[in-house]
Every structure is written in structure tokens, then in C-alpha cells.
Amino acid sequence: MKQHFQIKGMTCQHCRQAAERALSEVPGVQSASVDLDSHSAAIEGSATLEQLREAVEEAGFELLSAAE
């Protein structure tokens, strides 16, 4: 399943890489792609919103659902 989210708090490529790495390490994530320009993430896999949000928050950012 493909999911799209917004990520608040990223300001540079290092931030983008940290968020992408955090999402990629969540169990159930097959692929994660984070775009700094649009502050968005595309995630493929079966991870829950709570798992994804927790991983992003631990990396120092805020994950918002596409509707937020």
C-alpha cells in the first residue's frame, strides 16, 4: 500500500536523509522517499501511521497525514 504524508521541520538535505532513513527502518516499510522541496514523503508498505509518526518524531520532525 502506498501512503503519502507531509513532514514538518526539515530544512536541509541532512534533514531529508534523516527522515528518509527513519522511515525506511520502520518494520513493514518496503520503500520510503522524502522530498525536501515539497516537505512530503511517499511510503510503500504495511507500516501503520503510528509507527511512521513515532519514527519521524524520534528523528526530530513531525509527520502529518496528507489531510492535515
N, CA, C and O atoms as a CHARMM CRD file, in Angstrom:
* protein
*
  272
    1    1 MET  N      0.84300  -1.17400   0.00000 PROA 1      0.00000
    2    1 MET  CA     0.00000   0.00000   0.00000 PROA 1      0.00000
    3    1 MET  C      0.89400   1.24400   0.00000 PROA 1      0.00000
    4    1 MET  O      1.85800   1.31800   0.76200 PROA 1      0.00000
    5    2 LYS  N      0.57700   2.20700  -0.84300 PROA 2      0.00000
    6    2 LYS  CA     1.34700   3.44500  -0.91600 PROA 2      0.00000
    7    2 LYS  C      0.63100   4.52600  -0.10900 PROA 2      0.00000
    8    2 LYS  O     -0.58100   4.70900  -0.22400 PROA 2      0.00000
    9    3 GLN  N      1.40200   5.23200   0.70500 PROA 3      0.00000
   10    3 GLN  CA     0.86100   6.29100   1.55000 PROA 3      0.00000
   11    3 GLN  C      1.66800   7.56300   1.32300 PROA 3      0.00000
   12    3 GLN  O      2.86700   7.51000   1.04800 PROA 3      0.00000
   13    4 HSD  N      0.99900   8.70400   1.44100 PROA 4      0.00000
   14    4 HSD  CA     1.65800   9.99700   1.27900 PROA 4      0.00000
   15    4 HSD  C      1.43200  10.84000   2.53100 PROA 4      0.00000
   16    4 HSD  O      0.33900  10.85600   3.09800 PROA 4      0.00000
   17    5 PHE  N      2.48700  11.54000   2.95200 PROA 5      0.00000
   18    5 PHE  CA     2.43800  12.35000   4.16600 PROA 5      0.00000
   19    5 PHE  C      3.19600  13.64700   3.96600 PROA 5      0.00000
   20    5 PHE  O      4.00100  13.77600   3.04400 PROA 5      0.00000
   21    6 GLN  N      2.93400  14.59700   4.83000 PROA 6      0.00000
   22    6 GLN  CA     3.71400  15.82600   4.91400 PROA 6      0.00000
   23    6 GLN  C      4.62400  15.69400   6.12800 PROA 6      0.00000
   24    6 GLN  O      4.25100  15.07200   7.12300 PROA 6      0.00000
   25    7 ILE  N      5.82300  16.27900   6.04800 PROA 7      0.00000
   26    7 ILE  CA     6.77000  16.26200   7.16400 PROA 7      0.00000
   27    7 ILE  C      7.15000  17.69700   7.47900 PROA 7      0.00000
   28    7 ILE  O      7.64100  18.42300   6.61500 PROA 7      0.00000
   29    8 LYS  N      6.92100  18.10100   8.71900 PROA 8      0.00000
   30    8 LYS  CA     7.28400  19.44300   9.16900 PROA 8      0.00000
   31    8 LYS  C      8.62800  19.40800   9.86900 PROA 8      0.00000
   32    8 LYS  O      8.94800  18.45800  10.58300 PROA 8      0.00000
   33    9 GLY  N      9.42500  20.47400   9.65400 PROA 9      0.00000
   34    9 GLY  CA    10.66500  20.62600  10.39400 PROA 9      0.00000
   35    9 GLY  C     11.93300  20.37400   9.59900 PROA 9      0.00000
   36    9 GLY  O     13.03200  20.58800  10.11200 PROA 9      0.00000
   37   10 MET  N     11.80400  19.92400   8.35800 PROA 10     0.00000
   38   10 MET  CA    13.01000  19.67600   7.55400 PROA 10     0.00000
   39   10 MET  C     13.47700  20.99300   6.92600 PROA 10     0.00000
   40   10 MET  O     12.67600  21.75500   6.38500 PROA 10     0.00000
   41   11 THR  N     14.79300  21.24600   7.01000 PROA 11     0.00000
   42   11 THR  CA    15.33000  22.48700   6.45500 PROA 11     0.00000
   43   11 THR  C     16.49000  22.27500   5.47800 PROA 11     0.00000
   44   11 THR  O     16.89600  23.21300   4.79200 PROA 11     0.00000
   45   12 CYS  N     17.02600  21.05100   5.41100 PROA 12     0.00000
   46   12 CYS  CA    18.20000  20.81800   4.57200 PROA 12     0.00000
   47   12 CYS  C     18.23100  19.36300   4.10800 PROA 12     0.00000
   48   12 CYS  O     17.39400  18.55300   4.50800 PROA 12     0.00000
   49   13 GLN  N     19.20500  19.04500   3.26200 PROA 13     0.00000
   50   13 GLN  CA    19.33400  17.67300   2.75900 PROA 13     0.00000
   51   13 GLN  C     19.64400  16.67900   3.87300 PROA 13     0.00000
   52   13 GLN  O     19.21300  15.52700   3.81600 PROA 13     0.00000
   53   14 HSD  N     20.37900  17.11400   4.87300 PROA 14     0.00000
   54   14 HSD  CA    20.65200  16.23400   6.00600 PROA 14     0.00000
   55   14 HSD  C     19.34600  15.85000   6.70300 PROA 14     0.00000
   56   14 HSD  O     19.15600  14.69500   7.08400 PROA 14     0.00000
   57   15 CYS  N     18.45400  16.81600   6.86600 PROA 15     0.00000
   58   15 CYS  CA    17.13900  16.55600   7.46200 PROA 15     0.00000
   59   15 CYS  C     16.36700  15.54600   6.61400 PROA 15     0.00000
   60   15 CYS  O     15.78200  14.59800   7.13800 PROA 15     0.00000
   61   16 ARG  N     16.37500  15.76200   5.29900 PROA 16     0.00000
   62   16 ARG  CA    15.66300  14.86400   4.39500 PROA 16     0.00000
   63   16 ARG  C     16.19100  13.44100   4.52300 PROA 16     0.00000
   64   16 ARG  O     15.41900  12.48500   4.59000 PROA 16     0.00000
   65   17 GLN  N     17.50600  13.31000   4.55500 PROA 17     0.00000
   66   17 GLN  CA    18.11800  11.99000   4.67500 PROA 17     0.00000
   67   17 GLN  C     17.77000  11.33400   6.00900 PROA 17     0.00000
   68   17 GLN  O     17.50500  10.13300   6.06300 PROA 17     0.00000
   69   18 ALA  N     17.77300  12.12000   7.08000 PROA 18     0.00000
   70   18 ALA  CA    17.44900  11.57300   8.39900 PROA 18     0.00000
   71   18 ALA  C     16.00300  11.08900   8.44500 PROA 18     0.00000
   72   18 ALA  O     15.72300  10.02100   8.98900 PROA 18     0.00000
   73   19 ALA  N     15.09100  11.86200   7.88100 PROA 19     0.00000
   74   19 ALA  CA    13.68200  11.46100   7.85800 PROA 19     0.00000
   75   19 ALA  C     13.49000  10.21700   6.99600 PROA 19     0.00000
   76   19 ALA  O     12.76500   9.30000   7.38000 PROA 19     0.00000
   77   20 GLU  N     14.13200  10.18500   5.84300 PROA 20     0.00000
   78   20 GLU  CA    14.01500   9.03400   4.94800 PROA 20     0.00000
   79   20 GLU  C     14.58700   7.78100   5.59200 PROA 20     0.00000
   80   20 GLU  O     13.99800   6.70400   5.49100 PROA 20     0.00000
   81   21 ARG  N     15.71700   7.91400   6.24500 PROA 21     0.00000
   82   21 ARG  CA    16.33700   6.76700   6.93300 PROA 21     0.00000
   83   21 ARG  C     15.42200   6.26900   8.05600 PROA 21     0.00000
   84   21 ARG  O     15.22900   5.06200   8.20900 PROA 21     0.00000
   85   22 ALA  N     14.86400   7.18500   8.83300 PROA 22     0.00000
   86   22 ALA  CA    13.97400   6.79800   9.93300 PROA 22     0.00000
   87   22 ALA  C     12.76200   6.04000   9.40200 PROA 22     0.00000
   88   22 ALA  O     12.37400   5.01700   9.96600 PROA 22     0.00000
   89   23 LEU  N     12.16800   6.53100   8.33100 PROA 23     0.00000
   90   23 LEU  CA    11.01000   5.85200   7.75500 PROA 23     0.00000
   91   23 LEU  C     11.39000   4.49700   7.17400 PROA 23     0.00000
   92   23 LEU  O     10.64000   3.53100   7.31300 PROA 23     0.00000
   93   24 SER  N     12.52700   4.41800   6.53600 PROA 24     0.00000
   94   24 SER  CA    12.96900   3.16600   5.91000 PROA 24     0.00000
   95   24 SER  C     13.21100   2.06100   6.92800 PROA 24     0.00000
   96   24 SER  O     13.09800   0.88000   6.59800 PROA 24     0.00000
   97   25 GLU  N     13.54100   2.42600   8.15200 PROA 25     0.00000
   98   25 GLU  CA    13.85200   1.44500   9.19000 PROA 25     0.00000
   99   25 GLU  C     12.62000   0.92500   9.92500 PROA 25     0.00000
  100   25 GLU  O     12.72900   0.01800  10.75100 PROA 25     0.00000
  101   26 VAL  N     11.44900   1.48900   9.63300 PROA 26     0.00000
  102   26 VAL  CA    10.21500   1.03700  10.28800 PROA 26     0.00000
  103   26 VAL  C      9.83600  -0.33700   9.72900 PROA 26     0.00000
  104   26 VAL  O      9.79800  -0.51900   8.51200 PROA 26     0.00000
  105   27 PRO  N      9.55400  -1.30800  10.61100 PROA 27     0.00000
  106   27 PRO  CA     9.13100  -2.63000  10.12900 PROA 27     0.00000
  107   27 PRO  C      7.89200  -2.50100   9.23400 PROA 27     0.00000
  108   27 PRO  O      6.93900  -1.80300   9.57700 PROA 27     0.00000
  109   28 GLY  N      7.92000  -3.16700   8.11100 PROA 28     0.00000
  110   28 GLY  CA     6.79100  -3.13200   7.18500 PROA 28     0.00000
  111   28 GLY  C      6.96500  -2.14100   6.04500 PROA 28     0.00000
  112   28 GLY  O      6.20900  -2.18100   5.07500 PROA 28     0.00000
  113   29 VAL  N      7.95800  -1.24600   6.14600 PROA 29     0.00000
  114   29 VAL  CA     8.19700  -0.28300   5.07500 PROA 29     0.00000
  115   29 VAL  C      9.07300  -0.95400   4.01800 PROA 29     0.00000
  116   29 VAL  O     10.17900  -1.41100   4.30600 PROA 29     0.00000
  117   30 GLN  N      8.56000  -1.00200   2.80100 PROA 30     0.00000
  118   30 GLN  CA     9.31800  -1.57400   1.69200 PROA 30     0.00000
  119   30 GLN  C     10.17900  -0.50200   1.03000 PROA 30     0.00000
  120   30 GLN  O     11.30800  -0.77400   0.62200 PROA 30     0.00000
  121   31 SER  N      9.64500   0.71800   0.92500 PROA 31     0.00000
  122   31 SER  CA    10.42400   1.82600   0.37900 PROA 31     0.00000
  123   31 SER  C      9.88600   3.13000   0.94500 PROA 31     0.00000
  124   31 SER  O      8.70100   3.25400   1.25500 PROA 31     0.00000
  125   32 ALA  N     10.78800   4.10400   1.07200 PROA 32     0.00000
  126   32 ALA  CA    10.41500   5.43200   1.56200 PROA 32     0.00000
  127   32 ALA  C     11.19900   6.46400   0.76800 PROA 32     0.00000
  128   32 ALA  O     12.41000   6.34100   0.58400 PROA 32     0.00000
  129   33 SER  N     10.49400   7.47100   0.30600 PROA 33     0.00000
  130   33 SER  CA    11.11500   8.54500  -0.45500 PROA 33     0.00000
  131   33 SER  C     10.63700   9.87400   0.12100 PROA 33     0.00000
  132   33 SER  O      9.43500  10.12700   0.20400 PROA 33     0.00000
  133   34 VAL  N     11.58700  10.72200   0.51900 PROA 34     0.00000
  134   34 VAL  CA    11.25600  12.01000   1.12600 PROA 34     0.00000
  135   34 VAL  C     11.74800  13.12200   0.20600 PROA 34     0.00000
  136   34 VAL  O     12.88200  13.08900  -0.27300 PROA 34     0.00000
  137   35 ASP  N     10.88100  14.10800  -0.03700 PROA 35     0.00000
  138   35 ASP  CA    11.21500  15.24000  -0.89600 PROA 35     0.00000
  139   35 ASP  C     11.29100  16.51300  -0.05000 PROA 35     0.00000
  140   35 ASP  O     10.30800  16.90900   0.57700 PROA 35     0.00000
  141   36 LEU  N     12.45000  17.14100  -0.03800 PROA 36     0.00000
  142   36 LEU  CA    12.65700  18.33700   0.76900 PROA 36     0.00000
  143   36 LEU  C     11.85400  19.52300   0.23800 PROA 36     0.00000
  144   36 LEU  O     11.29100  20.28500   1.02400 PROA 36     0.00000
  145   37 ASP  N     11.79600  19.68700  -1.07000 PROA 37     0.00000
  146   37 ASP  CA    11.11300  20.84800  -1.64900 PROA 37     0.00000
  147   37 ASP  C      9.62500  20.89100  -1.30200 PROA 37     0.00000
  148   37 ASP  O      9.08300  21.95600  -1.00400 PROA 37     0.00000
  149   38 SER  N      8.97300  19.73800  -1.34100 PROA 38     0.00000
  150   38 SER  CA     7.53600  19.70300  -1.04200 PROA 38     0.00000
  151   38 SER  C      7.25100  19.28100   0.39500 PROA 38     0.00000
  152   38 SER  O      6.09500  19.23500   0.81400 PROA 38     0.00000
  153   39 HSD  N      8.31200  18.97100   1.15400 PROA 39     0.00000
  154   39 HSD  CA     8.18200  18.51200   2.54700 PROA 39     0.00000
  155   39 HSD  C      7.22100  17.33300   2.63000 PROA 39     0.00000
  156   39 HSD  O      6.35500  17.27800   3.50300 PROA 39     0.00000
  157   40 SER  N      7.39200  16.38500   1.69800 PROA 40     0.00000
  158   40 SER  CA     6.48300  15.25300   1.63700 PROA 40     0.00000
  159   40 SER  C      7.24200  13.93200   1.63400 PROA 40     0.00000
  160   40 SER  O      8.43700  13.87300   1.34700 PROA 40     0.00000
  161   41 ALA  N      6.50700  12.87800   1.96300 PROA 41     0.00000
  162   41 ALA  CA     7.06500  11.53100   1.96500 PROA 41     0.00000
  163   41 ALA  C      6.09100  10.59500   1.27300 PROA 41     0.00000
  164   41 ALA  O      4.87700  10.70400   1.44200 PROA 41     0.00000
  165   42 ALA  N      6.63600   9.68000   0.49800 PROA 42     0.00000
  166   42 ALA  CA     5.86000   8.60700  -0.11800 PROA 42     0.00000
  167   42 ALA  C      6.40400   7.30400   0.44800 PROA 42     0.00000
  168   42 ALA  O      7.59500   7.01500   0.33800 PROA 42     0.00000
  169   43 ILE  N      5.52200   6.52400   1.05100 PROA 43     0.00000
  170   43 ILE  CA     5.93500   5.29200   1.71300 PROA 43     0.00000
  171   43 ILE  C      5.15500   4.12800   1.12700 PROA 43     0.00000
  172   43 ILE  O      3.93400   4.19000   0.98300 PROA 43     0.00000
  173   44 GLU  N      5.86900   3.07900   0.79500 PROA 44     0.00000
  174   44 GLU  CA     5.26600   1.85400   0.28800 PROA 44     0.00000
  175   44 GLU  C      5.44800   0.78900   1.35500 PROA 44     0.00000
  176   44 GLU  O      6.55900   0.55900   1.83200 PROA 44     0.00000
  177   45 GLY  N      4.33400   0.13100   1.73300 PROA 45     0.00000
  178   45 GLY  CA     4.43200  -0.93500   2.71700 PROA 45     0.00000
  179   45 GLY  C      3.23000  -0.98100   3.63000 PROA 45     0.00000
  180   45 GLY  O      2.21800  -0.32300   3.38900 PROA 45     0.00000
  181   46 SER  N      3.35600  -1.76500   4.67800 PROA 46     0.00000
  182   46 SER  CA     2.22100  -2.03000   5.56200 PROA 46     0.00000
  183   46 SER  C      2.35500  -1.38700   6.94400 PROA 46     0.00000
  184   46 SER  O      1.56200  -1.69200   7.83400 PROA 46     0.00000
  185   47 ALA  N      3.32500  -0.51800   7.14200 PROA 47     0.00000
  186   47 ALA  CA     3.50600   0.12000   8.45900 PROA 47     0.00000
  187   47 ALA  C      2.30300   1.00200   8.78000 PROA 47     0.00000
  188   47 ALA  O      1.67800   1.57400   7.88700 PROA 47     0.00000
  189   48 THR  N      1.99600   1.10000  10.05400 PROA 48     0.00000
  190   48 THR  CA     0.86700   1.92900  10.48600 PROA 48     0.00000
  191   48 THR  C      1.28700   3.39100  10.60600 PROA 48     0.00000
  192   48 THR  O      2.47400   3.70400  10.69900 PROA 48     0.00000
  193   49 LEU  N      0.31200   4.26600  10.60400 PROA 49     0.00000
  194   49 LEU  CA     0.57200   5.69400  10.77500 PROA 49     0.00000
  195   49 LEU  C      1.29900   5.93800  12.09300 PROA 49     0.00000
  196   49 LEU  O      2.22700   6.74500  12.14800 PROA 49     0.00000
  197   50 GLU  N      0.89200   5.25700  13.13900 PROA 50     0.00000
  198   50 GLU  CA     1.52900   5.43600  14.44800 PROA 50     0.00000
  199   50 GLU  C      3.01000   5.05200  14.41000 PROA 50     0.00000
  200   50 GLU  O      3.84600   5.75800  14.97300 PROA 50     0.00000
  201   51 GLN  N      3.33600   3.95100  13.75700 PROA 51     0.00000
  202   51 GLN  CA     4.74100   3.53000  13.64000 PROA 51     0.00000
  203   51 GLN  C      5.55100   4.57200  12.86900 PROA 51     0.00000
  204   51 GLN  O      6.66000   4.92700  13.26700 PROA 51     0.00000
  205   52 LEU  N      4.99200   5.05300  11.77700 PROA 52     0.00000
  206   52 LEU  CA     5.68500   6.04200  10.95400 PROA 52     0.00000
  207   52 LEU  C      5.85800   7.35000  11.70300 PROA 52     0.00000
  208   52 LEU  O      6.93100   7.95200  11.67200 PROA 52     0.00000
  209   53 ARG  N      4.80400   7.78900  12.37800 PROA 53     0.00000
  210   53 ARG  CA     4.85400   9.04600  13.12500 PROA 53     0.00000
  211   53 ARG  C      5.90300   8.97100  14.23300 PROA 53     0.00000
  212   53 ARG  O      6.66100   9.91900  14.43600 PROA 53     0.00000
  213   54 GLU  N      5.94800   7.86100  14.93800 PROA 54     0.00000
  214   54 GLU  CA     6.91700   7.68500  16.02300 PROA 54     0.00000
  215   54 GLU  C      8.35000   7.75500  15.49800 PROA 54     0.00000
  216   54 GLU  O      9.20500   8.39600  16.10900 PROA 54     0.00000
  217   55 ALA  N      8.61400   7.10000  14.37200 PROA 55     0.00000
  218   55 ALA  CA     9.96000   7.09500  13.79600 PROA 55     0.00000
  219   55 ALA  C     10.38000   8.50100  13.37800 PROA 55     0.00000
  220   55 ALA  O     11.51600   8.90700  13.62700 PROA 55     0.00000
  221   56 VAL  N      9.48500   9.23700  12.75200 PROA 56     0.00000
  222   56 VAL  CA     9.79500  10.59200  12.29500 PROA 56     0.00000
  223   56 VAL  C     10.01100  11.52200  13.48800 PROA 56     0.00000
  224   56 VAL  O     10.91200  12.36100  13.46300 PROA 56     0.00000
  225   57 GLU  N      9.19600  11.38200  14.52700 PROA 57     0.00000
  226   57 GLU  CA     9.35300  12.21600  15.72100 PROA 57     0.00000
  227   57 GLU  C     10.67600  11.93200  16.41700 PROA 57     0.00000
  228   57 GLU  O     11.32000  12.85400  16.91900 PROA 57     0.00000
  229   58 GLU  N     11.08700  10.67700  16.45400 PROA 58     0.00000
  230   58 GLU  CA    12.37900  10.33700  17.05700 PROA 58     0.00000
  231   58 GLU  C     13.53100  10.95800  16.27900 PROA 58     0.00000
  232   58 GLU  O     14.58900  11.24000  16.84200 PROA 58     0.00000
  233   59 ALA  N     13.32100  11.17000  14.98000 PROA 59     0.00000
  234   59 ALA  CA    14.34500  11.80900  14.14500 PROA 59     0.00000
  235   59 ALA  C     14.29700  13.33600  14.27300 PROA 59     0.00000
  236   59 ALA  O     15.16500  14.02600  13.73900 PROA 59     0.00000
  237   60 GLY  N     13.28900  13.86800  14.97600 PROA 60     0.00000
  238   60 GLY  CA    13.22900  15.30200  15.22600 PROA 60     0.00000
  239   60 GLY  C     12.27300  16.08300  14.34100 PROA 60     0.00000
  240   60 GLY  O     12.36500  17.30800  14.26900 PROA 60     0.00000
  241   61 PHE  N     11.35100  15.39400  13.66300 PROA 61     0.00000
  242   61 PHE  CA    10.41500  16.05100  12.76300 PROA 61     0.00000
  243   61 PHE  C      8.99100  15.70100  13.12700 PROA 61     0.00000
  244   61 PHE  O      8.75700  14.94800  14.07300 PROA 61     0.00000
  245   62 GLU  N      8.03400  16.23700  12.38600 PROA 62     0.00000
  246   62 GLU  CA     6.63100  15.96100  12.64400 PROA 62     0.00000
  247   62 GLU  C      5.98700  15.40600  11.37800 PROA 62     0.00000
  248   62 GLU  O      6.06400  16.01900  10.31400 PROA 62     0.00000
  249   63 LEU  N      5.35300  14.24600  11.49900 PROA 63     0.00000
  250   63 LEU  CA     4.68100  13.62200  10.37200 PROA 63     0.00000
  251   63 LEU  C      3.20100  13.97000  10.42400 PROA 63     0.00000
  252   63 LEU  O      2.52700  13.74500  11.42900 PROA 63     0.00000
  253   64 LEU  N      2.71300  14.51800   9.33000 PROA 64     0.00000
  254   64 LEU  CA     1.29200  14.86600   9.21800 PROA 64     0.00000
  255   64 LEU  C      0.65800  14.00000   8.15700 PROA 64     0.00000
  256   64 LEU  O      1.27100  13.72200   7.12700 PROA 64     0.00000
  257   65 SER  N     -0.57500  13.56800   8.40200 PROA 65     0.00000
  258   65 SER  CA    -1.25700  12.81500   7.35800 PROA 65     0.00000
  259   65 SER  C     -1.53600  13.76000   6.20100 PROA 65     0.00000
  260   65 SER  O     -1.51400  14.97900   6.36700 PROA 65     0.00000
  261   66 ALA  N     -1.79400  13.20400   5.04700 PROA 66     0.00000
  262   66 ALA  CA    -1.99700  14.02200   3.84300 PROA 66     0.00000
  263   66 ALA  C     -3.14800  15.00400   4.03400 PROA 66     0.00000
  264   66 ALA  O     -3.15500  16.06800   3.41600 PROA 66     0.00000
  265   67 ALA  N     -4.11700  14.66500   4.87600 PROA 67     0.00000
  266   67 ALA  CA    -5.27300  15.53500   5.08100 PROA 67     0.00000
  267   67 ALA  C     -5.03900  16.64500   6.09100 PROA 67     0.00000
  268   67 ALA  O     -5.83100  17.58500   6.15200 PROA 67     0.00000
  269   68 GLU  N     -3.97500  16.56800   6.88800 PROA 68     0.00000
  270   68 GLU  CA    -3.73900  17.57300   7.93100 PROA 68     0.00000
  271   68 GLU  C     -3.19500  18.86300   7.36500 PROA 68     0.00000
  272   68 GLU  O     -2.94400  19.80800   8.11200 PROA 68     0.00000
